[in-house]
């Protein structure tokens, strides 16, 4: 409740969190007015809730207006941060092109929504005194000021047109936003809540063991049954989206591309190629690519098995080995994410596939693996790792 609904982790950076809170609260409360707009559109009424809520209705609509004005201010700030101030985390290579345009389109859409509300309410404020039988008296703290300034010289028929124009603008932008949402990073509006709910309950720094290796080790020490010998080479880790969990894919589609993970990544800060945000975007792009192919090619099996789909590509077609090797597994990216996305889990699975399945690794890691195999520790020391016990 605190993280998903209360935006708790956003407030690790208070200034941006406050501006985001304006938009978030305006979005939530505006749904009340949006429901009323739909009712009015279907039944031909005007401000349907006003007759039933009385003075409380004016309080709600007034609060929506104030929050909408604050949301407009926050939106302009966010546009400036991306396009004028060009904050470092918004100018990384993975955001160039469509991701940057996507963010700007959403922000421009929010501006259109607010302008629709204020156009509708400003004309409505003036019509309340002209035709009170159809336009109930409602206190509009922002539009009450804007109305006389913008539309004070217009006649009644033009005011009705402006009020309807604002109504239709708001409705059409909402419909457009709903249709656009699945193709946008703002899908997190819906997915952030289940993503937080289904987060792992284990500590964030705890890594998953590989069951096949654990069973083998246990059998070597007589702690479990002997593992049967198989002619098939085992596959460890992940090379494509089919090897990832549903939670990994949900993480990818929940990513807001805010870049907080990348901005705290020590590898990225020291000039390495790794960007946790890019990892999540690449997984999402690959999943979308596979999904589109399965959608339009009906003869391909949709069983989700590795052997059921092969287009000659996998996650390594998007993510270079240099990227996954740069990760220090510090969990900084996991800690920074406002919606509890875990890029590290995906990085580890890709790295395990490279090392354990493909038997490939960075040349500089070979002495570490050799030492680990011979001495039981990563340091090349002459004595056994547990020699201190007998000293």
C-alpha positions as CSV (number, residue, x, y, z in Angstrom):
1,X,0.0,0.0,0.0
2,X,2.8,2.4,0.9
3,X,4.9,1.7,-2.2
4,X,2.2,1.2,-4.9
5,X,-0.5,3.6,-3.7
6,X,1.6,5.8,-1.4
7,X,4.5,6.3,-3.9
8,X,6.8,5.8,-0.9
9,X,10.0,5.1,-2.8
10,X,9.5,8.1,-5.1
11,X,10.2,10.3,-2.1
12,X,13.8,9.1,-2.0
13,X,14.1,12.1,-4.3
14,X,11.7,14.6,-2.8
15,X,11.6,17.3,-5.4
16,X,10.7,15.1,-8.3
17,X,8.3,13.1,-6.0
18,X,6.3,16.2,-5.1
19,X,5.8,17.1,-8.8
20,X,4.9,13.5,-9.6
21,X,2.5,13.5,-6.7
22,X,0.6,16.4,-8.2
23,X,0.0,14.5,-11.4
24,X,-0.8,11.2,-9.6
25,X,-3.4,12.8,-7.3
26,X,-4.9,14.8,-10.2
27,X,-5.1,11.5,-12.2
28,X,-6.9,9.7,-9.3
29,X,-9.4,12.5,-8.5
30,X,-10.1,13.4,-12.1
31,X,-11.6,9.9,-12.5
32,X,-14.6,11.1,-10.5
33,X,-15.2,13.9,-13.1
34,X,-14.5,11.5,-15.9
35,X,-17.2,9.1,-14.7
36,X,-19.6,12.0,-14.5
37,X,-18.6,13.1,-18.1
38,X,-19.4,9.7,-19.4
39,X,-22.8,9.7,-17.6
40,X,-23.6,13.2,-18.9
41,X,-22.6,12.1,-22.4
42,X,-24.9,9.0,-22.3
43,X,-28.0,10.5,-20.7
44,X,-27.7,14.1,-21.9
45,X,-27.5,15.5,-18.3
46,X,-25.1,18.1,-17.0
47,X,-23.1,17.6,-13.9
48,X,-25.1,14.6,-12.9
49,X,-23.5,14.3,-9.4
50,X,-24.2,17.9,-8.4
51,X,-27.8,17.3,-7.5
52,X,-26.9,14.4,-5.2
53,X,-23.7,15.6,-3.5
54,X,-24.6,19.3,-2.9
55,X,-21.7,21.3,-1.3
56,X,-19.4,18.3,-1.2
57,X,-19.6,18.3,-5.0
58,X,-18.2,21.8,-5.2
59,X,-15.4,20.8,-2.8
60,X,-14.4,17.8,-5.0
61,X,-14.6,19.7,-8.3
62,X,-12.7,22.6,-6.7
63,X,-10.0,20.2,-5.5
64,X,-9.8,18.6,-9.0
65,X,-9.2,22.1,-10.5
66,X,-6.5,23.0,-8.0
67,X,-4.7,19.6,-8.5
68,X,-5.1,20.0,-12.3
69,X,-3.4,23.3,-12.2
70,X,-0.6,21.9,-10.1
71,X,-0.4,18.9,-12.5
72,X,0.0,21.3,-15.4
73,X,2.8,23.0,-13.6
74,X,4.5,19.7,-12.8
75,X,4.1,18.6,-16.5
76,X,5.8,21.7,-17.7
77,X,8.6,21.0,-15.2
78,X,9.0,17.5,-16.4
79,X,9.1,18.6,-20.1
80,X,11.8,21.1,-19.1
81,X,13.9,18.5,-17.3
82,X,13.9,16.2,-20.3
83,X,14.2,18.7,-23.2
84,X,15.8,21.9,-21.7
85,X,17.8,20.9,-18.7
86,X,18.5,17.5,-20.2
87,X,19.3,15.7,-17.0
88,X,22.0,13.0,-17.4
89,X,19.7,10.1,-16.7
90,X,17.3,11.3,-19.5
91,X,20.1,11.6,-22.1
92,X,21.4,8.0,-22.0
93,X,21.7,6.2,-25.4
94,X,18.8,3.8,-24.7
95,X,16.4,6.8,-24.4
96,X,17.3,8.3,-27.8
97,X,14.6,8.0,-30.5
98,X,11.2,6.6,-29.7
99,X,11.5,6.3,-25.9
100,X,12.2,10.1,-25.7
101,X,9.3,10.8,-28.0
102,X,7.1,8.5,-26.0
103,X,7.7,10.4,-22.8
104,X,7.1,13.8,-24.5
105,X,3.9,12.6,-26.1
106,X,2.5,11.5,-22.8
107,X,3.4,14.8,-21.2
108,X,1.8,16.7,-24.1
109,X,-1.3,14.5,-23.7
110,X,-1.5,15.5,-20.1
111,X,-1.4,19.2,-21.0
112,X,-4.3,18.6,-23.5
113,X,-6.3,16.9,-20.8
114,X,-5.9,19.9,-18.4
115,X,-6.7,22.4,-21.1
116,X,-9.9,20.4,-21.9
117,X,-11.0,20.6,-18.3
118,X,-10.3,24.3,-17.9
119,X,-11.9,25.2,-21.3
120,X,-15.0,23.2,-20.3
121,X,-15.2,24.6,-16.7
122,X,-14.4,28.2,-17.7
123,X,-17.3,28.3,-20.2
124,X,-19.5,26.5,-17.7
125,X,-18.8,29.1,-15.0
126,X,-20.2,31.8,-17.2
127,X,-23.1,29.7,-18.3
128,X,-24.2,29.2,-14.7
129,X,-25.5,32.8,-14.6
130,X,-27.0,32.7,-18.1
131,X,-28.8,29.4,-17.9
132,X,-29.0,28.2,-14.2
133,X,-31.7,25.6,-14.9
134,X,-29.2,23.5,-17.0
135,X,-25.9,24.7,-15.5
136,X,-26.0,24.2,-11.7
137,X,-24.0,26.6,-9.5
138,X,-20.6,25.0,-8.7
139,X,-17.6,26.7,-7.1
140,X,-14.7,26.6,-9.6
141,X,-11.6,28.2,-8.0
142,X,-9.5,28.2,-11.1
143,X,-12.0,28.4,-13.9
144,X,-13.9,31.1,-12.0
145,X,-10.9,33.3,-12.6
146,X,-10.0,32.1,-16.1
147,X,-13.6,32.2,-17.4
148,X,-14.2,36.0,-17.4
149,X,-10.7,36.6,-18.6
150,X,-10.8,34.2,-21.6
151,X,-14.5,34.0,-22.5
152,X,-16.1,37.1,-20.8
153,X,-16.9,38.8,-24.2
154,X,-18.5,35.7,-25.8
155,X,-22.3,35.3,-26.3
156,X,-24.2,32.3,-24.9
157,X,-24.2,30.2,-28.0
158,X,-20.4,30.5,-28.3
159,X,-20.0,29.7,-24.6
160,X,-22.0,26.5,-25.1
161,X,-19.7,25.6,-28.1
162,X,-16.6,26.2,-26.0
163,X,-18.0,24.2,-23.1
164,X,-18.8,21.3,-25.5
165,X,-15.4,21.7,-27.2
166,X,-13.6,21.3,-23.9
167,X,-15.9,18.3,-23.0
168,X,-15.1,16.5,-26.3
169,X,-11.4,17.4,-26.1
170,X,-11.1,15.8,-22.7
171,X,-13.1,12.7,-23.7
172,X,-11.2,12.1,-27.0
173,X,-7.8,12.6,-25.3
174,X,-8.8,10.1,-22.6
175,X,-9.8,7.5,-25.3
176,X,-6.6,8.2,-27.2
177,X,-4.6,7.8,-24.0
178,X,-6.3,4.4,-23.2
179,X,-5.5,3.1,-26.8
180,X,-1.9,4.4,-26.6
181,X,-1.2,3.1,-23.2
182,X,-0.2,-0.5,-24.1
183,X,2.5,0.8,-26.5
184,X,3.9,3.3,-24.0
185,X,6.1,3.2,-20.9
186,X,3.1,4.5,-19.0
187,X,1.6,1.0,-19.0
188,X,3.1,1.1,-15.5
189,X,-0.1,3.0,-14.4
190,X,-1.8,-0.4,-14.4
191,X,1.1,-2.8,-13.9
192,X,2.9,-1.1,-11.0
193,X,0.4,-2.4,-8.5
194,X,0.5,-6.1,-9.4
195,X,4.3,-5.8,-9.8
196,X,4.7,-4.6,-6.3
197,X,2.2,-7.1,-4.9
198,X,4.0,-10.1,-6.5
199,X,7.5,-9.0,-5.4
200,X,9.6,-11.8,-3.9
201,X,9.4,-12.0,-0.1
202,X,13.1,-12.9,0.3
203,X,15.7,-10.3,1.1
204,X,16.8,-8.3,-1.9
205,X,20.4,-9.3,-1.7
206,X,19.7,-13.1,-1.6
207,X,20.5,-14.9,-4.8
208,X,18.5,-17.9,-6.1
209,X,20.4,-21.2,-6.1
210,X,20.3,-23.4,-9.2
211,X,18.4,-26.5,-8.1
212,X,20.3,-28.9,-10.4
213,X,23.7,-27.8,-9.1
214,X,22.5,-27.9,-5.5
215,X,21.2,-31.5,-5.9
216,X,24.6,-32.5,-7.5
217,X,26.5,-30.9,-4.6
218,X,24.3,-32.6,-2.0
219,X,24.8,-36.0,-3.6
220,X,28.6,-35.5,-3.7
221,X,28.5,-34.9,0.1
222,X,26.0,-37.7,0.7
223,X,23.3,-35.3,1.8
224,X,20.8,-36.4,-0.9
225,X,20.0,-39.1,-3.5
226,X,22.4,-39.5,-6.4
227,X,21.5,-37.4,-9.4
228,X,20.7,-39.6,-12.4
229,X,23.1,-39.4,-15.3
230,X,21.6,-37.8,-18.5
231,X,22.9,-37.7,-22.0
232,X,21.3,-34.3,-22.5
233,X,23.4,-31.3,-21.7
234,X,21.7,-29.2,-19.0
235,X,20.8,-25.6,-19.6
236,X,21.5,-23.2,-16.9
237,X,20.3,-19.5,-16.7
238,X,18.4,-17.8,-19.4
239,X,19.2,-16.9,-23.0
240,X,15.7,-15.8,-24.1
241,X,12.4,-14.6,-22.7
242,X,11.1,-18.2,-22.6
243,X,13.7,-18.9,-19.9
244,X,12.6,-16.0,-17.7
245,X,9.8,-16.1,-15.1
246,X,6.5,-14.3,-15.5
247,X,7.7,-11.9,-12.8
248,X,10.8,-11.0,-14.9
249,X,8.5,-10.2,-17.9
250,X,6.1,-8.2,-15.7
251,X,9.1,-6.2,-14.4
252,X,10.0,-5.4,-18.0
253,X,6.6,-4.2,-18.9
254,X,6.3,-2.2,-15.6
255,X,9.5,-0.3,-16.2
256,X,8.8,3.5,-16.3
257,X,12.2,4.2,-17.8
258,X,12.8,6.8,-15.1
259,X,16.5,5.8,-15.0
260,X,16.9,5.8,-11.2
261,X,18.4,2.4,-11.4
262,X,21.0,3.5,-14.0
263,X,21.8,6.7,-12.1
264,X,22.9,4.8,-9.0
265,X,24.6,1.9,-10.8
266,X,28.3,2.0,-9.9
267,X,29.3,0.2,-13.2
268,X,27.5,2.8,-15.2
269,X,28.8,5.7,-13.1
270,X,32.4,4.6,-13.9
271,X,31.8,4.5,-17.6
272,X,30.9,0.8,-18.1
273,X,28.4,-0.1,-20.8
274,X,25.9,-1.5,-18.3
275,X,22.6,0.3,-17.8
276,X,20.0,-1.6,-15.8
277,X,17.2,0.4,-17.4
278,X,18.4,-0.7,-20.8
279,X,18.3,-4.3,-19.7
280,X,14.6,-4.0,-18.8
281,X,13.8,-2.1,-22.0
282,X,15.6,-4.8,-24.0
283,X,13.7,-7.6,-22.4
284,X,10.4,-5.8,-23.1
285,X,11.4,-5.2,-26.7
286,X,12.3,-8.8,-27.2
287,X,9.1,-10.0,-25.5
288,X,7.1,-7.6,-27.7
289,X,8.9,-8.8,-30.8
290,X,8.2,-12.5,-30.0
291,X,4.6,-11.6,-29.1
292,X,4.0,-9.9,-32.4
293,X,5.4,-12.8,-34.4
294,X,3.3,-15.3,-32.5
295,X,0.2,-13.1,-33.1
296,X,0.6,-12.8,-36.9
297,X,2.1,-16.3,-37.6
298,X,-0.6,-18.7,-36.6
299,X,1.4,-21.8,-37.5
300,X,3.9,-21.2,-34.6
301,X,3.3,-23.1,-31.4
302,X,2.5,-20.8,-28.4
303,X,3.3,-23.4,-25.8
304,X,6.1,-21.2,-24.4
305,X,8.7,-23.9,-24.7
306,X,12.2,-23.0,-25.9
307,X,11.9,-25.4,-28.9
308,X,8.6,-24.0,-30.0
309,X,9.9,-20.7,-31.3
310,X,13.1,-19.9,-33.1
311,X,13.8,-16.8,-35.1
312,X,17.5,-17.0,-34.8
313,X,17.6,-14.4,-32.1
314,X,17.6,-14.2,-28.4
315,X,18.2,-11.8,-25.6
316,X,21.9,-11.7,-26.4
317,X,20.9,-10.1,-29.7
318,X,19.8,-7.1,-27.6
319,X,22.1,-7.3,-24.6
320,X,25.9,-7.5,-25.1
321,X,28.0,-9.8,-22.8
322,X,30.1,-6.7,-22.0
323,X,27.0,-5.3,-20.3
324,X,26.2,-8.3,-18.1
325,X,29.8,-8.8,-17.2
326,X,30.0,-5.3,-15.8
327,X,27.4,-5.9,-13.1
328,X,28.8,-6.0,-9.5
329,X,25.6,-7.5,-8.1
330,X,25.5,-4.7,-5.5
331,X,21.6,-4.4,-5.7
332,X,21.8,-0.6,-6.0
333,X,19.4,-0.8,-9.0
334,X,16.9,-3.0,-7.1
335,X,16.9,-0.7,-4.1
336,X,16.4,2.4,-6.3
337,X,13.4,1.3,-8.3
338,X,10.2,3.0,-7.2
339,X,8.1,0.0,-8.2
340,X,10.4,-2.8,-7.0
341,X,11.7,-4.0,-10.4
342,X,14.7,-6.4,-10.2
343,X,17.1,-6.0,-13.2
344,X,19.8,-8.0,-11.3
345,X,17.8,-11.2,-11.4
346,X,17.7,-11.1,-15.2
347,X,21.4,-10.1,-15.4
348,X,22.4,-13.0,-13.2
349,X,20.4,-15.5,-15.3
350,X,22.0,-14.2,-18.5
351,X,25.4,-14.4,-16.9
352,X,24.8,-18.0,-15.7
353,X,23.8,-19.0,-19.2
354,X,27.0,-17.6,-20.6
355,X,29.3,-19.2,-18.0
356,X,27.6,-22.5,-17.2
357,X,25.9,-23.4,-20.5
358,X,28.1,-21.8,-23.1
359,X,31.3,-22.1,-21.0
360,X,32.3,-18.6,-22.0
361,X,33.5,-15.9,-19.8
362,X,35.8,-12.9,-19.6
363,X,39.4,-13.9,-19.8
364,X,40.2,-12.0,-16.6
365,X,37.7,-14.2,-14.7
366,X,39.5,-17.5,-15.5
367,X,42.1,-17.3,-12.6
368,X,39.2,-16.7,-10.2
369,X,37.3,-19.8,-11.4
370,X,40.5,-21.8,-11.3
371,X,41.3,-20.7,-7.8
372,X,37.7,-21.4,-6.7
373,X,37.9,-24.9,-8.1
374,X,41.3,-25.7,-6.5
375,X,41.4,-23.7,-3.3
376,X,37.6,-23.3,-2.6
377,X,37.9,-19.5,-2.6
378,X,38.4,-16.8,-5.2
379,X,41.9,-15.8,-3.9
380,X,45.0,-17.6,-5.0
381,X,46.2,-18.6,-1.6
382,X,48.5,-21.6,-1.1
383,X,46.5,-23.2,1.8
384,X,43.0,-24.6,1.9
385,X,40.3,-22.2,2.6
386,X,39.4,-23.8,6.0
387,X,43.0,-24.3,7.1
388,X,42.6,-21.6,9.8
389,X,40.2,-24.0,11.7
390,X,43.1,-26.4,12.4
391,X,45.7,-23.8,13.2
